[in-house]
Amino acid sequence: MAADVFVADEQSVHDMDLPRWGDLARGVLHAEGVRDDVEVSLLFVDEATIAELHERFLGTSGPTDVLAFPIDEEPVSGGRSPDEGGTGPGGPLASEDEAVPVLLGDVVVCPSVASRNAREHGVSVEDEVALLVVHGLLHLLGMDHVEPVEAEEMEQRERELLARLWRPPG
């Protein structure tokens, strides 16, 4: 039982090493104690796509660097409602060996915005994308940065995870 990370590149401006980003995501989930069978999507998109998502879900116009969409619902069981027993129309219940994966959520990163941020922060694009991947995953796991104390805790955890898990290419 381990995290299943689906990684997709839906933009064409920057070359993305998808296996490398998937490995980083799995490392973060493991380091954060995710031991159950979970699924996460990590998507790299263009500015138009992330701007549309930003507007649609947060009401803010323009592109951003990363968005996280946690899935807050419980896994769907087989069996009948309301008792979820037997082999009714829902089919048999999954056995312990066939546990239904928990959908943790989606992290959407825009490499073009990350590239601009990297120049402003004086770091490589890869380092900036690594930060955004970690940041998005921490959001899926319940961390936030609305309050100053929360922001400091999240930034500290990002630094710890990057120091432990991230090695720039080359």
Beta strands, then each sheet from edge to edge (+ up, - down):
strand 1: 4-10
strand 2: 38-45
strand 3: 66-70
strand 4: 102-109
sheet 1: 1+ 2+ 4+ 3-
end
